[in-house]
Amino acid sequence: MKIELTSPIPGKIMKVLVGVGDAVNEDDEVMKIESMKMENPIYAPATGTIIAVCAKENNEVEVDDLLLVIEEAC
């Protein structure tokens, strides 16, 4: 099952910590977004493999913009 991670807040992508093919566990930090001069960690919503990274560092994002897609582990 594919899980889409969307931005919970508007802001600027400061750091992308994962790439396509990386394995992640639920609650692993995958990105950092700066919003209102605060750095906010973004966590994986499920355990699986990253199959797409849609946001790049220094991109501006709005609420519900697609950040990445995870193929959930069985």
C-alpha positions in Angstrom: 0.0 0.0 0.0 1.3 3.5 -0.9 1.3 6.1 1.8 1.5 9.8 0.8 3.1 12.1 3.2 1.8 15.7 2.9 3.0 18.9 4.5 1.2 19.6 7.8 2.3 23.2 7.7 3.3 25.9 5.2 7.0 26.7 5.1 10.4 26.0 3.4 12.0 22.6 3.1 15.3 23.0 5.0 16.6 19.4 4.8 15.6 16.2 3.1 16.9 13.3 5.1 15.8 10.4 2.9 16.0 9.3 -0.8 14.3 6.9 -3.1 15.0 3.4 -2.1 15.7 4.2 1.6 14.0 2.1 4.2 12.2 4.0 7.0 10.5 3.1 10.2 7.4 4.7 11.4 8.3 8.0 13.3 11.7 8.2 11.6 12.5 11.9 10.8 12.5 12.3 7.0 12.5 16.1 6.5 12.8 19.4 8.3 10.5 22.4 7.4 11.1 25.9 8.5 7.9 27.7 9.4 7.6 31.0 11.3 11.4 30.9 11.9 11.2 27.5 13.6 12.6 24.3 12.4 9.9 21.5 12.4 10.8 17.8 12.0 8.6 15.8 9.7 8.2 12.1 10.6 7.4 9.0 8.5 3.8 7.9 9.0 4.6 4.2 8.3 7.3 1.7 8.0 8.4 0.9 4.4 10.5 2.0 1.5 10.6 5.5 0.0 9.4 5.3 -3.6 9.2 9.0 -4.4 10.5 12.3 -3.0 8.5 15.2 -4.3 9.9 18.1 -2.2 13.4 19.4 -2.6 15.5 21.5 -0.3 14.7 25.2 -0.4 11.2 24.5 -1.9 8.3 26.5 -0.5 5.4 24.2 0.5 1.8 24.8 1.5 -0.4 22.6 3.7 -1.2 19.3 2.0 1.5 19.6 -0.6 2.9 16.1 -1.4 6.4 15.6 0.2 7.1 11.9 -0.4 5.5 8.5 -1.0 6.2 5.4 1.0 5.5 1.8 -0.1 4.3 0.3 3.2 6.0 -2.8 4.4 3.8 -5.9 4.8 
